[in-house]
Amino acid sequence: MNENFMKEKPVLPLLISMAWPMMLSMLVNSLYNIVDSFFVAQISEEAMTALSLVYPIQNFINAVGIGFGVGINAVIAFHLGAGERPRADAAATLGFALAGIHSVLMTIGGLAVMSAFLRMFTSAKQVITLGIQYSSIVFAFTFSVILGVAFEKIFQAVGRMKVAMASLSCGCAANILLDPLLIFGLGPFPALGIRGAALATGLGQTISLGIYLAVYFLRPIQVHIRRQYLTFDKGMIKRLYAVGIPATLNLALPSFLISALNAILAAYSDVYILVLGIYYKLQTFLYLPANGIIQGMRPLIGYNYGAKEHRRVRQIYLAVLGMCGIIMLAGTGICLLFPGQLMRLFTHTPQAIQAGETALRTISAGFLISSVSVTSSGALEGLGRGGPSLIISLCRYILFIIPAAFLLSKIFGSAGVWHAFWVAETLTAAVAWTVYRKAGMFSGS
C-alpha cells in the first residue's frame, strides 16, 4: 500500500476517511463505558462508587499504554513521510518490545497499590471490598490493553484505520455482551457480580489484541516488527519516549485530577463522588469520538510534517478543530436539555440525581471551548512535540482546575467544583492556542 495519499488527497476527504473508522470505534467504546457502568449500577450503589474509585488507577494504566502508543505512532509516521522505511520498522519493533515491559510493570504496580489507594477515599468496607474484587481481575489483563494499543498505533501510522476500528469494535461488543451474562449469571454462566464486569472487560481487550495479531500475520502491513531491530538503539528509544512520556502524562493527568476532586468532594458527601464518577462515564460520549478524530489526525500531521507539507498541516489542524467543535456543541445541548435522564441511567437516589443535574449543566459550559486545547494537544503530539502538548494538559488538569475547585468550593460548596471545569477550560484554551501558534504551524515554517 502506497501511503503517499496522506500528502496528495484533499484535506477534508482525507481527514474524514482517516477519522470516521476511529470515531465509530470510539462511539462503540463510549457505549461500552455506559453499558458497563449501567450494569454495575444494577448491582448496588456501592459497586458503582467502587468502580468510580478504581477508575483513576485504571485510567493511569490505560494512559501508559495509549501515551507510549502515541509515541510509536508519531515516530513511525514521521519516518514514513521522510521516506525512511527501515527506521519506521525500528520504531515499531522497539516500541512493541518496550510496551511489553510496560505491561508487566503496570500489572505489578496496579495490584500492589489498590488496597491502600481505595482507603484514601473511603472507609466503607463494602466499597473497598468491591473495588479490590474488580481491580484484581481487570489489572490481570493489563498486557492485553498495552500490547493491543501498541498494535493499534502501528496500524494507524500506516493508514490502516479500518483494522483498528474492527478490533476495537469487536472487543467492545464482546464486552457489552459478556457483561450481563457474567455479572448476573444468565444461562449457563455463574453470577460473578462486579468480578464478572472485570472479567468481561479483560476478555474484550484480549479479543481486540487477538484480532490485531491475526491481521498482522495474515495480511502484513508495510511496517514490520523485526528481530534485527531489537537492539539498544539509544536515539530511537529517546525519540519514542520524547513523545510517549508527555503523551502518557497528558492522559494520566485526569487520574490525578479525579483523585484530587474526590478528596475535595468527600468533605461534603459520598454522593458527589458518585456524581463525579458518573460524569466521567458520560463525558466519554463526547471526548472519545473527538479522540477518534484526533487519532485520525495524528498520522496525517506527522506524515505531512515529515514531508515538509506545512500548509497541509495547518489545514488539517483547522479542519479537526471545527469537527471537534461540532461534537462538543452537540454534547452541550444534550447536557442542558436532558441532565436528569442521563443521571437516572446510573442512580435512582433523588439527592444524587439533583446533584448530577446541577453538575452536568454547569460543567457543559466548558465543552465547546475545550475543542481548542484537545485539538492543539493532539496536533502537537502528531508533530512529535510532546513537551508543548504536556504544557496544555498540565494547565487543563492541574494548574487551573484544582486550585479553582479548591477555592470555589470554599465559596459555593460542592457547586464550586463544577464551576471550576468551565473556568479551567477557558483559561487552558487561551494557553493552547498560544502554544500551538508558537510551535510555528501558522507561520509557514
Stockholm file with secondary structure:
# STOCKHOLM 1.0

chainA/1-445         MNENFMKEKPVLPLLISMAWPMMLSMLVNSLYNIVDSFFVAQISEEAMTALSLVYPIQNFINAVGIGFGVGINAVIAFHLGAGERPRADAAATLGFALAGIHSVLMTIGGLAVMSAFLRMFTSAKQVITLGIQYSSIVFAFTFSVILGVAFEKIFQAVGRMKVAMASLSCGCAANILLDPLLIFGLGPFPALGIRGAALATGLGQTISLGIYLAVYFLRPIQVHIRRQYLTFDKGMIKRLYAVGIPATLNLALPSFLISALNAILAAYSDVYILVLGIYYKLQTFLYLPANGIIQGMRPLIGYNYGAKEHRRVRQIYLAVLGMCGIIMLAGTGICLLFPGQLMRLFTHTPQAIQAGETALRTISAGFLISSVSVTSSGALEGLGRGGPSLIISLCRYILFIIPAAFLLSKIFGSAGVWHAFWVAETLTAAVAWTVYRKAGMFSGS
#=GR chainA/1-445 SS CCTTHHHHSCHHHHHHHHHHHHHHHHHHHHHHHHHHHHHHHHHCHHHHHHHHHHHHHHHHHHHHHHHHHHHHHHHHHHHHHTTCHHHHHHHHHHHHHHHHHHHHHHHHHHHHHHHHHHHTTCCCHHHHHHHHHHHHHHGGGHHHHHHHHHHHHHHHHTTCHHHHHHHHHHHHHHHHHHHHHHHHTCTTSCCCTHHHHHHHHHHHHHHHHHHHHHHHHHSCCSSCCCGGGCSCCHHHHHHHHHHHHHHHHHHHHHHHHHHHHHHHHTTTCHHHHHHHHHHHHHTHHHHHHHHHHHHHHHHHHHHHHHTTCHHHHHHHHHHHHHHHHHHHHHHHHHHHHCHHHHHTTTCCCHHHHHHHHHHHHHHGGGTTTHHHHHHHHHHHHHTTCHHHHHHHHHIIIIITHHHHHHHHHHHHTHHHHHHHHHHHHHHHHHHHHHHHHHTTTTTTC
#=GC SS_cons         CCTTHHHHSCHHHHHHHHHHHHHHHHHHHHHHHHHHHHHHHHHCHHHHHHHHHHHHHHHHHHHHHHHHHHHHHHHHHHHHHTTCHHHHHHHHHHHHHHHHHHHHHHHHHHHHHHHHHHHTTCCCHHHHHHHHHHHHHHGGGHHHHHHHHHHHHHHHHTTCHHHHHHHHHHHHHHHHHHHHHHHHTCTTSCCCTHHHHHHHHHHHHHHHHHHHHHHHHHSCCSSCCCGGGCSCCHHHHHHHHHHHHHHHHHHHHHHHHHHHHHHHHTTTCHHHHHHHHHHHHHTHHHHHHHHHHHHHHHHHHHHHHHTTCHHHHHHHHHHHHHHHHHHHHHHHHHHHHCHHHHHTTTCCCHHHHHHHHHHHHHHGGGTTTHHHHHHHHHHHHHTTCHHHHHHHHHIIIIITHHHHHHHHHHHHTHHHHHHHHHHHHHHHHHHHHHHHHHTTTTTTC
//
